[in-house]
Amino acid sequence: MSPQIGKLFVMLGLGLALLGAFIWLGGGSALNWFGRLPGDIRVERPGFRFYMPLASMLLVSLLISLIMWLVRRLGS
């Protein structure tokens, strides 16, 4: 395995830890909009609840793609 992959895993782990600490320490209120975007499907009826976060997951996918593109671009 390449040392570059190890560095990538460490950076991703630190990033996730920082995001988790931010949310845990009260910064999560800044993310209340996430999961309530136009395009997120929510159906609530008595005895039934369905939620499909299409727009939120598209946003997450775009963000991860951008991060991976930057890692590849800066790594070479």
PDB file as gemmi writes it, atoms N, CA and C in Angstrom:
CRYST1    1.000    1.000    1.000  90.00  90.00  90.00 P 1                      
ATOM      1  N   MET A   1       0.838  -1.182   0.000  1.00  0.00           N  
ATOM      2  CA  MET A   1       0.000   0.000   0.000  1.00  0.00           C  
ATOM      3  C   MET A   1       0.882   1.245   0.000  1.00  0.00           C  
ATOM      4  N   SER A   2       0.441   2.240  -0.699  1.00  0.00           N  
ATOM      5  CA  SER A   2       1.192   3.477  -0.826  1.00  0.00           C  
ATOM      6  C   SER A   2       1.058   4.355   0.423  1.00  0.00           C  
ATOM      7  N   PRO A   3       2.127   5.064   0.809  1.00  0.00           N  
ATOM      8  CA  PRO A   3       2.022   5.989   1.943  1.00  0.00           C  
ATOM      9  C   PRO A   3       1.019   7.117   1.683  1.00  0.00           C  
ATOM     10  N   GLN A   4       0.755   7.415   0.410  1.00  0.00           N  
ATOM     11  CA  GLN A   4      -0.213   8.456   0.065  1.00  0.00           C  
ATOM     12  C   GLN A   4      -1.617   8.073   0.553  1.00  0.00           C  
ATOM     13  N   ILE A   5      -1.944   6.791   0.453  1.00  0.00           N  
ATOM     14  CA  ILE A   5      -3.261   6.340   0.893  1.00  0.00           C  
ATOM     15  C   ILE A   5      -3.381   6.492   2.407  1.00  0.00           C  
ATOM     16  N   GLY A   6      -2.314   6.188   3.113  1.00  0.00           N  
ATOM     17  CA  GLY A   6      -2.307   6.360   4.565  1.00  0.00           C  
ATOM     18  C   GLY A   6      -2.530   7.803   4.957  1.00  0.00           C  
ATOM     19  N   LYS A   7      -1.873   8.717   4.263  1.00  0.00           N  
ATOM     20  CA  LYS A   7      -2.053  10.151   4.537  1.00  0.00           C  
ATOM     21  C   LYS A   7      -3.488  10.569   4.257  1.00  0.00           C  
ATOM     22  N   LEU A   8      -4.060  10.046   3.179  1.00  0.00           N  
ATOM     23  CA  LEU A   8      -5.438  10.376   2.826  1.00  0.00           C  
ATOM     24  C   LEU A   8      -6.400   9.917   3.921  1.00  0.00           C  
ATOM     25  N   PHE A   9      -6.202   8.686   4.424  1.00  0.00           N  
ATOM     26  CA  PHE A   9      -7.064   8.182   5.480  1.00  0.00           C  
ATOM     27  C   PHE A   9      -6.939   9.000   6.756  1.00  0.00           C  
ATOM     28  N   VAL A  10      -5.728   9.412   7.085  1.00  0.00           N  
ATOM     29  CA  VAL A  10      -5.533  10.236   8.276  1.00  0.00           C  
ATOM     30  C   VAL A  10      -6.232  11.579   8.104  1.00  0.00           C  
ATOM     31  N   MET A  11      -6.095  12.188   6.940  1.00  0.00           N  
ATOM     32  CA  MET A  11      -6.738  13.485   6.691  1.00  0.00           C  
ATOM     33  C   MET A  11      -8.258  13.354   6.730  1.00  0.00           C  
ATOM     34  N   LEU A  12      -8.793  12.302   6.124  1.00  0.00           N  
ATOM     35  CA  LEU A  12     -10.243  12.097   6.151  1.00  0.00           C  
ATOM     36  C   LEU A  12     -10.727  11.849   7.578  1.00  0.00           C  
ATOM     37  N   GLY A  13      -9.980  11.086   8.336  1.00  0.00           N  
ATOM     38  CA  GLY A  13     -10.353  10.825   9.727  1.00  0.00           C  
ATOM     39  C   GLY A  13     -10.344  12.085  10.567  1.00  0.00           C  
ATOM     40  N   LEU A  14      -9.321  12.907  10.387  1.00  0.00           N  
ATOM     41  CA  LEU A  14      -9.262  14.174  11.127  1.00  0.00           C  
ATOM     42  C   LEU A  14     -10.403  15.101  10.725  1.00  0.00           C  
ATOM     43  N   GLY A  15     -10.714  15.120   9.443  1.00  0.00           N  
ATOM     44  CA  GLY A  15     -11.826  15.945   8.975  1.00  0.00           C  
ATOM     45  C   GLY A  15     -13.149  15.501   9.569  1.00  0.00           C  
ATOM     46  N   LEU A  16     -13.379  14.187   9.602  1.00  0.00           N  
ATOM     47  CA  LEU A  16     -14.611  13.671  10.206  1.00  0.00           C  
ATOM     48  C   LEU A  16     -14.655  13.951  11.700  1.00  0.00           C  
ATOM     49  N   ALA A  17     -13.514  13.830  12.368  1.00  0.00           N  
ATOM     50  CA  ALA A  17     -13.475  14.116  13.807  1.00  0.00           C  
ATOM     51  C   ALA A  17     -13.784  15.586  14.072  1.00  0.00           C  
ATOM     52  N   LEU A  18     -13.236  16.477  13.257  1.00  0.00           N  
ATOM     53  CA  LEU A  18     -13.519  17.908  13.422  1.00  0.00           C  
ATOM     54  C   LEU A  18     -14.995  18.218  13.158  1.00  0.00           C  
ATOM     55  N   LEU A  19     -15.554  17.614  12.136  1.00  0.00           N  
ATOM     56  CA  LEU A  19     -16.973  17.823  11.843  1.00  0.00           C  
ATOM     57  C   LEU A  19     -17.839  17.293  12.986  1.00  0.00           C  
ATOM     58  N   GLY A  20     -17.501  16.126  13.501  1.00  0.00           N  
ATOM     59  CA  GLY A  20     -18.248  15.560  14.623  1.00  0.00           C  
ATOM     60  C   GLY A  20     -18.163  16.434  15.862  1.00  0.00           C  
ATOM     61  N   ALA A  21     -16.965  16.961  16.154  1.00  0.00           N  
ATOM     62  CA  ALA A  21     -16.799  17.841  17.317  1.00  0.00           C  
ATOM     63  C   ALA A  21     -17.598  19.129  17.129  1.00  0.00           C  
ATOM     64  N   PHE A  22     -17.618  19.656  15.918  1.00  0.00           N  
ATOM     65  CA  PHE A  22     -18.376  20.875  15.614  1.00  0.00           C  
ATOM     66  C   PHE A  22     -19.865  20.666  15.879  1.00  0.00           C  
ATOM     67  N   ILE A  23     -20.390  19.540  15.402  1.00  0.00           N  
ATOM     68  CA  ILE A  23     -21.812  19.248  15.595  1.00  0.00           C  
ATOM     69  C   ILE A  23     -22.111  18.965  17.065  1.00  0.00           C  
ATOM     70  N   TRP A  24     -21.247  18.199  17.721  1.00  0.00           N  
ATOM     71  CA  TRP A  24     -21.452  17.810  19.114  1.00  0.00           C  
ATOM     72  C   TRP A  24     -21.409  19.006  20.055  1.00  0.00           C  
ATOM     73  N   LEU A  25     -20.563  19.979  19.766  1.00  0.00           N  
ATOM     74  CA  LEU A  25     -20.396  21.126  20.654  1.00  0.00           C  
ATOM     75  C   LEU A  25     -21.379  22.260  20.372  1.00  0.00           C  
ATOM     76  N   GLY A  26     -22.394  22.004  19.583  1.00  0.00           N  
ATOM     77  CA  GLY A  26     -23.444  22.998  19.407  1.00  0.00           C  
ATOM     78  C   GLY A  26     -23.487  23.648  18.052  1.00  0.00           C  
ATOM     79  N   GLY A  27     -22.521  23.365  17.222  1.00  0.00           N  
ATOM     80  CA  GLY A  27     -22.533  23.939  15.880  1.00  0.00           C  
ATOM     81  C   GLY A  27     -23.542  23.274  14.976  1.00  0.00           C  
ATOM     82  N   GLY A  28     -24.155  22.197  15.461  1.00  0.00           N  
ATOM     83  CA  GLY A  28     -25.148  21.482  14.669  1.00  0.00           C  
ATOM     84  C   GLY A  28     -26.371  22.324  14.351  1.00  0.00           C  
ATOM     85  N   SER A  29     -26.618  23.356  15.151  1.00  0.00           N  
ATOM     86  CA  SER A  29     -27.755  24.231  14.863  1.00  0.00           C  
ATOM     87  C   SER A  29     -27.539  25.004  13.563  1.00  0.00           C  
ATOM     88  N   ALA A  30     -26.292  25.131  13.140  1.00  0.00           N  
ATOM     89  CA  ALA A  30     -25.997  25.788  11.869  1.00  0.00           C  
ATOM     90  C   ALA A  30     -26.337  24.879  10.696  1.00  0.00           C  
ATOM     91  N   LEU A  31     -26.543  23.599  10.964  1.00  0.00           N  
ATOM     92  CA  LEU A  31     -26.855  22.634   9.906  1.00  0.00           C  
ATOM     93  C   LEU A  31     -28.312  22.199   9.921  1.00  0.00           C  
ATOM     94  N   ASN A  32     -29.196  22.971  10.537  1.00  0.00           N  
ATOM     95  CA  ASN A  32     -30.607  22.596  10.605  1.00  0.00           C  
ATOM     96  C   ASN A  32     -31.255  22.534   9.229  1.00  0.00           C  
ATOM     97  N   TRP A  33     -30.743  23.266   8.266  1.00  0.00           N  
ATOM     98  CA  TRP A  33     -31.302  23.278   6.922  1.00  0.00           C  
ATOM     99  C   TRP A  33     -31.036  21.961   6.192  1.00  0.00           C  
ATOM    100  N   PHE A  34     -29.980  21.238   6.616  1.00  0.00           N  
ATOM    101  CA  PHE A  34     -29.622  19.999   5.938  1.00  0.00           C  
ATOM    102  C   PHE A  34     -30.686  18.946   6.230  1.00  0.00           C  
ATOM    103  N   GLY A  35     -31.203  18.344   5.191  1.00  0.00           N  
ATOM    104  CA  GLY A  35     -32.278  17.368   5.338  1.00  0.00           C  
ATOM    105  C   GLY A  35     -33.645  17.985   5.116  1.00  0.00           C  
ATOM    106  N   ARG A  36     -33.689  19.277   4.928  1.00  0.00           N  
ATOM    107  CA  ARG A  36     -34.954  19.973   4.674  1.00  0.00           C  
ATOM    108  C   ARG A  36     -34.886  20.796   3.396  1.00  0.00           C  
ATOM    109  N   LEU A  37     -34.069  20.339   2.468  1.00  0.00           N  
ATOM    110  CA  LEU A  37     -33.909  21.050   1.206  1.00  0.00           C  
ATOM    111  C   LEU A  37     -35.083  20.766   0.280  1.00  0.00           C  
ATOM    112  N   PRO A  38     -35.369  21.696  -0.642  1.00  0.00           N  
ATOM    113  CA  PRO A  38     -36.370  21.392  -1.661  1.00  0.00           C  
ATOM    114  C   PRO A  38     -35.879  20.207  -2.487  1.00  0.00           C  
ATOM    115  N   GLY A  39     -36.644  19.194  -2.610  1.00  0.00           N  
ATOM    116  CA  GLY A  39     -36.218  17.988  -3.303  1.00  0.00           C  
ATOM    117  C   GLY A  39     -36.084  16.811  -2.354  1.00  0.00           C  
ATOM    118  N   ASP A  40     -36.028  17.063  -1.060  1.00  0.00           N  
ATOM    119  CA  ASP A  40     -36.068  15.991  -0.068  1.00  0.00           C  
ATOM    120  C   ASP A  40     -37.526  15.594   0.100  1.00  0.00           C  
ATOM    121  N   ILE A  41     -37.812  14.324  -0.072  1.00  0.00           N  
ATOM    122  CA  ILE A  41     -39.191  13.842  -0.037  1.00  0.00           C  
ATOM    123  C   ILE A  41     -39.533  13.393   1.378  1.00  0.00           C  
ATOM    124  N   ARG A  42     -40.621  13.936   1.902  1.00  0.00           N  
ATOM    125  CA  ARG A  42     -41.079  13.576   3.247  1.00  0.00           C  
ATOM    126  C   ARG A  42     -42.595  13.370   3.192  1.00  0.00           C  
ATOM    127  N   VAL A  43     -43.029  12.192   3.618  1.00  0.00           N  
ATOM    128  CA  VAL A  43     -44.452  11.871   3.690  1.00  0.00           C  
ATOM    129  C   VAL A  43     -44.724  11.424   5.112  1.00  0.00           C  
ATOM    130  N   GLU A  44     -45.602  12.129   5.801  1.00  0.00           N  
ATOM    131  CA  GLU A  44     -45.966  11.771   7.175  1.00  0.00           C  
ATOM    132  C   GLU A  44     -47.473  11.633   7.269  1.00  0.00           C  
ATOM    133  N   ARG A  45     -47.902  10.453   7.690  1.00  0.00           N  
ATOM    134  CA  ARG A  45     -49.313  10.170   7.904  1.00  0.00           C  
ATOM    135  C   ARG A  45     -49.429   9.438   9.227  1.00  0.00           C  
ATOM    136  N   PRO A  46     -50.594   9.358   9.792  1.00  0.00           N  
ATOM    137  CA  PRO A  46     -50.748   8.608  11.046  1.00  0.00           C  
ATOM    138  C   PRO A  46     -50.295   7.150  10.868  1.00  0.00           C  
ATOM    139  N   GLY A  47     -49.337   6.744  11.651  1.00  0.00           N  
ATOM    140  CA  GLY A  47     -48.839   5.379  11.599  1.00  0.00           C  
ATOM    141  C   GLY A  47     -47.858   5.108  10.471  1.00  0.00           C  
ATOM    142  N   PHE A  48     -47.489   6.132   9.705  1.00  0.00           N  
ATOM    143  CA  PHE A  48     -46.581   5.930   8.572  1.00  0.00           C  
ATOM    144  C   PHE A  48     -45.710   7.161   8.383  1.00  0.00           C  
ATOM    145  N   ARG A  49     -44.444   6.937   8.218  1.00  0.00           N  
ATOM    146  CA  ARG A  49     -43.511   8.035   7.962  1.00  0.00           C  
ATOM    147  C   ARG A  49     -42.499   7.562   6.929  1.00  0.00           C  
ATOM    148  N   PHE A  50     -42.324   8.348   5.868  1.00  0.00           N  
ATOM    149  CA  PHE A  50     -41.377   8.030   4.807  1.00  0.00           C  
ATOM    150  C   PHE A  50     -40.543   9.261   4.535  1.00  0.00           C  
ATOM    151  N   TYR A  51     -39.231   9.071   4.441  1.00  0.00           N  
ATOM    152  CA  TYR A  51     -38.330  10.184   4.203  1.00  0.00           C  
ATOM    153  C   TYR A  51     -37.237   9.742   3.247  1.00  0.00           C  
ATOM    154  N   MET A  52     -37.063  10.490   2.149  1.00  0.00           N  
ATOM    155  CA  MET A  52     -36.015  10.203   1.187  1.00  0.00           C  
ATOM    156  C   MET A  52     -35.271  11.515   0.885  1.00  0.00           C  
ATOM    157  N   PRO A  53     -34.059  11.685   1.427  1.00  0.00           N  
ATOM    158  CA  PRO A  53     -33.325  12.948   1.269  1.00  0.00           C  
ATOM    159  C   PRO A  53     -32.573  13.035  -0.064  1.00  0.00           C  
ATOM    160  N   LEU A  54     -33.292  13.147  -1.160  1.00  0.00           N  
ATOM    161  CA  LEU A  54     -32.661  13.163  -2.478  1.00  0.00           C  
ATOM    162  C   LEU A  54     -31.734  14.361  -2.663  1.00  0.00           C  
ATOM    163  N   ALA A  55     -32.216  15.555  -2.409  1.00  0.00           N  
ATOM    164  CA  ALA A  55     -31.414  16.761  -2.616  1.00  0.00           C  
ATOM    165  C   ALA A  55     -30.233  16.812  -1.651  1.00  0.00           C  
ATOM    166  N   SER A  56     -30.429  16.402  -0.408  1.00  0.00           N  
ATOM    167  CA  SER A  56     -29.349  16.419   0.569  1.00  0.00           C  
ATOM    168  C   SER A  56     -28.235  15.455   0.172  1.00  0.00           C  
ATOM    169  N   MET A  57     -28.601  14.251  -0.287  1.00  0.00           N  
ATOM    170  CA  MET A  57     -27.588  13.276  -0.672  1.00  0.00           C  
ATOM    171  C   MET A  57     -26.892  13.691  -1.961  1.00  0.00           C  
ATOM    172  N   LEU A  58     -27.592  14.385  -2.850  1.00  0.00           N  
ATOM    173  CA  LEU A  58     -26.947  14.918  -4.050  1.00  0.00           C  
ATOM    174  C   LEU A  58     -25.898  15.959  -3.658  1.00  0.00           C  
ATOM    175  N   LEU A  59     -26.233  16.802  -2.707  1.00  0.00           N  
ATOM    176  CA  LEU A  59     -25.290  17.802  -2.214  1.00  0.00           C  
ATOM    177  C   LEU A  59     -24.076  17.139  -1.564  1.00  0.00           C  
ATOM    178  N   VAL A  60     -24.283  16.105  -0.772  1.00  0.00           N  
ATOM    179  CA  VAL A  60     -23.175  15.374  -0.145  1.00  0.00           C  
ATOM    180  C   VAL A  60     -22.305  14.727  -1.214  1.00  0.00           C  
ATOM    181  N   SER A  61     -22.916  14.144  -2.215  1.00  0.00           N  
ATOM    182  CA  SER A  61     -22.174  13.514  -3.296  1.00  0.00           C  
ATOM    183  C   SER A  61     -21.316  14.527  -4.047  1.00  0.00           C  
ATOM    184  N   LEU A  62     -21.879  15.692  -4.328  1.00  0.00           N  
ATOM    185  CA  LEU A  62     -21.106  16.731  -5.009  1.00  0.00           C  
ATOM    186  C   LEU A  62     -19.941  17.216  -4.152  1.00  0.00           C  
ATOM    187  N   LEU A  63     -20.165  17.363  -2.865  1.00  0.00           N  
ATOM    188  CA  LEU A  63     -19.111  17.800  -1.957  1.00  0.00           C  
ATOM    189  C   LEU A  63     -17.981  16.771  -1.880  1.00  0.00           C  
ATOM    190  N   ILE A  64     -18.327  15.496  -1.759  1.00  0.00           N  
ATOM    191  CA  ILE A  64     -17.315  14.449  -1.713  1.00  0.00           C  
ATOM    192  C   ILE A  64     -16.555  14.369  -3.041  1.00  0.00           C  
ATOM    193  N   SER A  65     -17.256  14.510  -4.156  1.00  0.00           N  
ATOM    194  CA  SER A  65     -16.598  14.498  -5.459  1.00  0.00           C  
ATOM    195  C   SER A  65     -15.617  15.661  -5.586  1.00  0.00           C  
ATOM    196  N   LEU A  66     -16.003  16.832  -5.112  1.00  0.00           N  
ATOM    197  CA  LEU A  66     -15.121  17.991  -5.155  1.00  0.00           C  
ATOM    198  C   LEU A  66     -13.882  17.773  -4.290  1.00  0.00           C  
ATOM    199  N   ILE A  67     -14.069  17.218  -3.104  1.00  0.00           N  
ATOM    200  CA  ILE A  67     -12.937  16.954  -2.219  1.00  0.00           C  
ATOM    201  C   ILE A  67     -11.988  15.942  -2.850  1.00  0.00           C  
ATOM    202  N   MET A  68     -12.533  14.867  -3.411  1.00  0.00           N  
ATOM    203  CA  MET A  68     -11.684  13.860  -4.046  1.00  0.00           C  
ATOM    204  C   MET A  68     -10.958  14.437  -5.261  1.00  0.00           C  
ATOM    205  N   TRP A  69     -11.609  15.284  -6.033  1.00  0.00           N  
ATOM    206  CA  TRP A  69     -10.969  15.927  -7.183  1.00  0.00           C  
ATOM    207  C   TRP A  69      -9.809  16.800  -6.708  1.00  0.00           C  
ATOM    208  N   LEU A  70     -10.033  17.553  -5.633  1.00  0.00           N  
ATOM    209  CA  LEU A  70      -8.967  18.393  -5.093  1.00  0.00           C  
ATOM    210  C   LEU A  70      -7.798  17.561  -4.564  1.00  0.00           C  
ATOM    211  N   VAL A  71      -8.101  16.452  -3.907  1.00  0.00           N  
ATOM    212  CA  VAL A  71      -7.038  15.586  -3.386  1.00  0.00           C  
ATOM    213  C   VAL A  71      -6.212  15.037  -4.544  1.00  0.00           C  
ATOM    214  N   ARG A  72      -6.876  14.571  -5.598  1.00  0.00           N  
ATOM    215  CA  ARG A  72      -6.142  14.048  -6.755  1.00  0.00           C  
ATOM    216  C   ARG A  72      -5.356  15.136  -7.455  1.00  0.00           C  
ATOM    217  N   ARG A  73      -5.937  16.309  -7.549  1.00  0.00           N  
ATOM    218  CA  ARG A  73      -5.286  17.438  -8.256  1.00  0.00           C  
ATOM    219  C   ARG A  73      -4.049  17.922  -7.487  1.00  0.00           C  
ATOM    220  N   LEU A  74      -4.180  18.037  -6.167  1.00  0.00           N  
ATOM    221  CA  LEU A  74      -3.070  18.526  -5.358  1.00  0.00           C  
ATOM    222  C   LEU A  74      -2.047  17.435  -5.065  1.00  0.00           C  
ATOM    223  N   GLY A  75      -2.460  16.180  -5.149  1.00  0.00           N  
ATOM    224  CA  GLY A  75      -1.564  15.075  -4.860  1.00  0.00           C  
ATOM    225  C   GLY A  75      -0.591  14.759  -5.977  1.00  0.00           C  
ATOM    226  N   SER A  76      -0.913  15.164  -7.187  1.00  0.00           N  
ATOM    227  CA  SER A  76      -0.024  14.807  -8.317  1.00  0.00           C  
ATOM    228  C   SER A  76       0.825  15.968  -8.767  1.00  0.00           C  
TER     229      SER A  76                                                      
END                                                                             
